[in-house]
Amino acid sequence: MEIERKYLCNKLPNNFNNFKRLKISQGYICSEPTIRIRKLNNSYFLTIKSKGEVSREELELEISQIEYNNLCEKVENNFVNKYRYLIPIENNLVAELDIYLDELKGLITIEVEFDSIEECNEFIPPDWFGEDISYKNEYKNVNLAKGSTKVANATL
């Protein structure tokens, strides 16, 4: 079960580039259910997600580069490319700061994953977090890949 909230970024935290950085490229084979392939640095994954907003089922499998390359041909829309910075925050949580590239350049979001719905509901975001967009479908990566929706770009 994946339980997460997603926010726009008000301002970049100091020294964010000192934290672990991942290069992510992901494409979507299907949007209902969500079937995603992802290249994460030099690792490859196939992920299936159920419907939902803050809480949904998720199955993630590591796949080979050959399998990933074969599945790239099945991607319906654009790939979403971004850098992700893993920033520790209070209560042993991690803020996943995503700085989008290419067509989505200027968009910066933050995701936080939780162990329970209670923890999610009690979360108070740091001041560098912006608007909670967890319930705004246009900010879901599967929809960003479609390129059909315009989202407010955060220019910092």
N, C-alpha and C positions, 0 to 999 in steps of 0.2 A: 504494500500500500504506500502510495506517495502522498504526502501531505505537505503542501507548500503554499507560500504566498509570494506574489510578484509585485514589485514596485517600480515606478520610474525613479530615476536618480536626481535628487536636488542638486547635489554637488559631489564631486569626486573626493573621497577621503584622502587625507594627507598620506603621502608615500604609498598609495595603492599599488604602484608598480614594483614595490619591494616584496609583494606577496606572490605566492605560486600562481603562474599564468599557464592556462591551457589554450590551445588553438583548437577550435571546434568548427567542423563543417558538417551540416546535417541536411538531409533531404527526406521528403515524405512520400512513401509509396501509396499510402491510403490515408484519408482523413477520418473515416468512420468504419471501423475503429482506427485510431491513430497508429500507423505503422511507420516507424522512423528508422533510418540508418544514420549512423554518426561516426565520423572520424574524429577521435579525441587524441591529439598529438599523433602517436604512432600506433594507436589501438583502434579497433573497429567494433561497432555494436549494432545489433538489431533490437529495437524496442517496440513493444506493443503496449498501448495505453487505452484504458477504458474511457468512457465519457465521464465528465466531471470538471469541477473548477478547482477548488482548494484540495479536495481529496479524491483520489482515483486509483484504481489498480494499475500496476505497472509490472511488466515482465521484460527484463533486459538480458540479452544473450551476447556474449563475446563471439565475434565471427572473424574469419580470416580476411586478409586484404583481398584475396581473389573473390571471395564471396561478396565482400563489400563492392568491389569493382563491378561484378555482375549485377548486383542489385541497383547500382547507380543508374543503369539503363531503364529501370522501372520507376524512377522518381517522377512524380506528376508535375511538379512546378519548379521553382527556383531552389537552389541550395541556400541555407541560412549560414552565413559565415560570421564568426565572432571570436573575440578573445574573452576568456573567463578568468577572473581573478578570484581566488579563494581567500576571503578576509574573515578572520575570527572575530566574533562579536560576543556580547554577554551571554551567559547561561550555556556556554559550550556550543553555541550555534555558529554556523558559517554563513556569511553573506556571499553569494555567488554573483559578483559584479560582471555583467555582460556588456561589452562594448562591441556593437555591431559594425560590420564592414560592408563594403560594396553598396548595393542599392539601399541598404538600411543604415548607412553611415550617419552618425549623429544620434542614433537611438542608443540609450544606455538604460539598462534595467538591472534590477537586483532580485534574486530569488533566495528564499530561506526555506529549508526543509525542516520539518518537525517530526517528533516521534509520536505525537498524539494530537487529536483535534483540540483538546483542552490547552495544550501548550501553544498551539497555533492561535487560538482565540485570545489567549492572555498576552501574546507578544506585543511589546511596545517597540516600534522601530526606532533606530538611532536618528538623529536630526538630519543626517545626510541622505536619508531615504526620502523619496517624494510620494506622490499619489499611489495609493494601493490600487493596482490594476488587475488583481486576482480574478475579478469577475467580468473583465472586459475582454471579450473573445477576440477583438481585433489585435490584441497583444500576444495571443498564443502563437508560438513559433510556427505551428502548422498553418495558421492564417497569414503570418508574415511571409511565409514561403510563397503564398499564392500571389502576393504583390497586388492584390485587388483592393486592399484596404489602406487608407492613409492613416498613419498614426502620428501623434504629436512627437516630434523629435526633440530630444533634450539637447540643447546646445549649451555646453558648460564653458 
